[in-house]
Amino acid sequence: MTRDPWLDNLKMTLVTLVVVGHALTLMPEEPLTEQVYDFFYYWHMPAFVLVSGYLSRGFTWSRKSLTGLLTGIALPYFVFEFLLVMFRIHVGHEKGIEDIWLNPHWPMWYLAALFQWRLITPILSKHWIALPLSVVASLLWGTAGSGFFDLNRTIGMLPFFTLGLYLGPRAVNFLRSNHGREIGAGLLVGIFAFAAFTDEWIATGWLYYSDAYADFGASATEGIGIRLILLAVATAGALGILMVVPRKASWFSRLGSATLVVYLFHGFVVKGAFYVGYQDWTIDTGPWALVPTIIGAIALSVFLAWAPVSSRLAWLADPVGSWKRHRTTS
């Protein structure tokens, strides 16, 4: 199967930003760090979810698709939810981690959400009315919310997944165009400037889509208004990054096939850095620690996606898929 370098560049860029975002939690609270952090969180996970929707367009309730959903999403979720929780408890001596599997912990929420999104993809794909309805669902769900199986984020970010399902060839061609690249760069620069004022109107927690409006002390009306603004900003940022990502193949493109490995394994390294005192070093160093932290996160992403590493780790991240690939090539 011929791979699309634009899509591989996009996937690798977004999973790298996931690692960078998690690494930034090790930084002290400084204005620049908070601006960079908020900038990424306005749009990088919405973009990740949008691309997931785009890649899920062919999902049906066929035996093949459902088997792939169980082996490629559900199985890694159960395995890595357990492994990361055990790592945090027995290596990091963290307390209060409960409801394993029923309440996805840290990055595992995405796999739980992706399982649910793909399961309803045949319904979402039937008519474009699903897109505005998904926005309504996101807005209304925040008035009550439920932490069970991270439904808050699953429904809160549903519009991005649905938008990805409806990205047609004309839209994708425009996003890849040179004209689109200029627009995308402008959108991202604008959001970066906007991120400097985040704390003046909302708490950063709003960007996670993981809590009900009342948890932030907002009324239903206020919460819906804030969520609507966030959906608009996130969509602009998600489309912006789709526009600026390179279209040509390079060494970076080749890493795009290993994004699941990067996503599943980076948490152990970030948590490990916290356990050995990296955050203490960043506090002592101050804002200058931002540069090595970001560079280190990028290097970690590239290392995990590097073929000699990812091909081995994939046996744990995707054992069934790895076994099938091994049989095909042997």
Secondary structure by P-SEA (a helix, b strand, c coil): ccccaaaaaaaaaaaaaaaaaaaaccccccaaaaaaaaaaaacaaaaaaaaaaaaaccccccaaaaaaaaaccaaaaaaaaaaaaaaaaccccccccccccccccccaaaaaaaaaaaaaccccccccaaaaaaaaaaaaaaacccccccccccccaaaaaaaaaaccaaaaaaaacaaaaaaaaaaaaaaaaaaccccccccccccccccccccccccaaaaaaaaaaaaaaaaaaaaaaaaaccccccccccccccaaaaaacaaaaaaaaaaacaaaaaaaacccaaaaaaaaaaaaaaaaacaaaaaaacccccaaaaaaaaaaac
